[in-house]
Amino acid sequence: MDPETRVFRNGAIAIEHDTIKAIGHSDQILAEFSSHEQLIDLRGQLILPGFINTHVHTSQQLGRGIADDVDLLTWLHRRIWPYESNMTEEDSFISTLLCGIELIHSGVTCFAEAGGQHVAGMARAVEVLGLRACLAESIMDSGDGLPANWAGRTTEQCIQSQKELYKKYHNTADGRIRIWLGIRQIMNATEFLLAQTRDTAKELQTGIHMHVAEIPYENQHVANTRGVDQGTVAYLEKIEFLDDNLLAAHTVWVNQDEVCSLSKARVKVSHCPAAAMRMLGFAPIREMLDAGVCVSLGTDGAPSNNRMSIVDEMYLASLINKGREVFSKGITDPTALPAETILRMATINGAKSVLWDKEIGSLEVGKKADMIVVNPSFWSMVPLHDCISSLVYCMRSENIQSVMCNGQWIMKDHKILTLDESEVISMAKRAAAELMKRAGIDIPSRMNIL
Ligand SMILES: [Zn+2]
């Protein structure tokens, strides 16, 4: 994933503390570092940069399965809002731990939080997990039908709260945590909030994470109320909100003009193929990549995808975008979004999307030691005729053997070293049941359960 796309056979990597000191062929590295303190033999395995999940709702993990096969309005008003608005900081802590376990098992070393209620709980969990993260608060200063405890927030309170979070948590956990600004989505944001967010992000030199152009109704609503002909992207361009520090999630309903605007402003896009297929539609990802937009991959939250595995998203991203060519060209195109492009989206594009590419996203001298060990001798990847394509089309989370973040092993031989998995699972079951009761969410029973 370096600029020359180098892949070393019989490679080796030297790591000192949290930093990559050297990378090359193993005979050369072994000669150079003959006085090494510790040598780890990973013969027969593949070493990759850690994957970066650029859109995940860690707080929604306890809500996995609460909104399957329901329409969008039910999803939002009767399941997700009651769930999120009844969460405590402790729930958020437990939810993020549970989500983190799944992220680590799928080879993720860094993620971008899409925006939740209790950043303090998330930050505490990230500190424990050993992951790297860009955390954001869920921010809304307007909108219809919001839960009572969210509805009264002023624009000033939204900005102030985020500034305080930045002061408290930015660059904490050995530099693994960064604080971003959040905008939940356009229909919950006044123009004043957007302008304040844009200016505050510049002042703090941080990023903005926002759901953009998710459904056709959103674009219609924007066109009807904000004085533009098209939708959210056109409006954001008009108010000078599009910039290289904006991470736009989903970005499904955009036309070619808007794709050009995204490219011109160097906006980053997080493509979440599973959630898009289930709830939103087909995003023009090939067109965005052709136009030079930096597109990365995200899982979205557990209630819109259920699987928080970036490995599954890589597989889906390739298939969906090949199949989507039927709509634009009349025939499928198996050459669209090849494996090397997908790998780039999950690594170096992910790093650019979270504005961290100087330090992560590739295995290069001077970058942080965020890397994963893949075991290709597990049944799902045997035989290995084309190593690069197998990583996208064959690899499962089960092939991820070990994970290192910031120079520390956080998973070794499938065992997470930073916490007790079974303890988190018990805590999560308890917290999820209590939260459902408190939120008054009832899942109608399916089939004839006796
Ligand atoms: Zn989302």
Residues whose N, C-alpha, C, O or C-beta is under 5 A from the ligand:
A	BS01	ZN	A114 D300
